[in-house]
């Protein structure tokens, strides 16, 4: 999995979510593609990513309407062009979390 410069147009939510902190996402995914953590919009953080197979997906918080605290758990949505892609992306994220040292 890696960040991408490819367009995420056409991705959407397919009921794949992950409960995680913004700090852990920053550690495993890198700096967000979009970061406006002021709670004034539907999204505070968003990452544009590619799966190992090159499928585009996004990771983003949705409608928190408050600034996120870096070490608090939030529900992040995973968007893609199909449910299969978002499930694969979720599994790849979980694998990266499992590899993190504690």
Buried (B, 14 or more C-beta within 10 A) or exposed (E): BEBBEEEBEEBEBBEBBBEBBBEBBBEBBEEBBBBEBEEEEEBBBBBBBBBEEEBBBBBBBBEBEEEBEEEEEBEBBBBBBEEEBBBBBBEBBEEBBEEEEE
